[in-house]
Amino acid sequence: MQVTEKWLPFGSFTTYVRIVGLDEGRTPLILLHGGPGSTHNYFELLDELATKSHRQLIMYDQIGCGNSSIPDDHPEYYNAQTWVNELINLRTKLHLNHFHLLGQSWGGMLAIKYLCDFQPKGIESLILSSTLASAQTWGKQVHQLIKTLSKSQQATIQKAEAQNIYTGRDYQEANQALMTKYAIEPVNASMPGPLKRPKHGGLLAYQTAWGPNEFTPLGNLRNYDYVDQLKTVQVPTLIINGDHDLCTPEVAKEMVQAISGAKWIQVKNARHMVFYDQPAEYQQLLLDWLADKT
């Protein structure tokens, strides 16, 4: 399988891009990773999709993580507008007049902002994977998930929130229990290579834009709310989440109800990284979705 790496200039920064597959004349799929700051690595689990769908996969590290520029001495760059501008720059530099767009978690928020604020031409379809349209709804829903933890873990998280201190060992363990149950377990030797490969995670990007954890949006994305604007989205849209996902049914329904004609699929026995928990089913969902499209 052919993999091409590029480093694209983006102002004074550089964006790392990884393109999988040959150009067979079919519309490529751009993948927007989560976080902010999670890197493209986990999307490498989808590499086979390039061959199966006969279209290129274009994934990249957003500014602040991975192999792209990490301006940690200027955290003011870590905001939604920077990342939207980076996506626009990538599209221009790669001459992408037409493409399908998949955003996972924060990547879906980025895709939503791009479509709603810019009404870009040439997007053939949209795939929103375990993402959200409202930061406040997300925070409230994840708080509900905390109630499924042990009483002691719930108390530990409640104490951390009351004191606004998220560094204690007990809190870290409680938060990890939440993430293991609804997102993904800690990196371990049994994981696929792309997930356990060392990477430059964007912790500052995450904390600056989102906050200290998934249920406390205190960063500059805390007022992110595109529920009403989603009504302007006119492209075919597929919404995916897991049945044990940080993206709860209530979060998914906000998007489904707002986007005319949106298709929603909830995958069983899957958490926030649906493509990790159910890789074959996830790839088949994408193949079926893209099958009748250019």
Secondary structure, 3 states (H helix, E strand, C coil): CCEEEEEEEECCEEEEEEEECCCCCCCCEEEECCCCCCCCHHHHHHCHHHHHHCCCEEEEECCCCCCCCCCCCCHHHCCHHHHHHHHHHHHHHCCCCCEEEEEECHHHHHHHHHHHHHCCCCEEEEEEECCCCEHHHHHHHHHHHHCCCCHHHHHHHHHHHHHCCCCCHHHHHHHHHHHHHHCCCCCCCCCCHHHHCCCCCCHHHHHHHCCCCCCCCCCCCCCCECCCHHHHCCCCEEEEEECCCCCCHHHHHHHHHHCCCCEEEEECCCCCCHHHHCHHHHHHHHHHHHCCCC
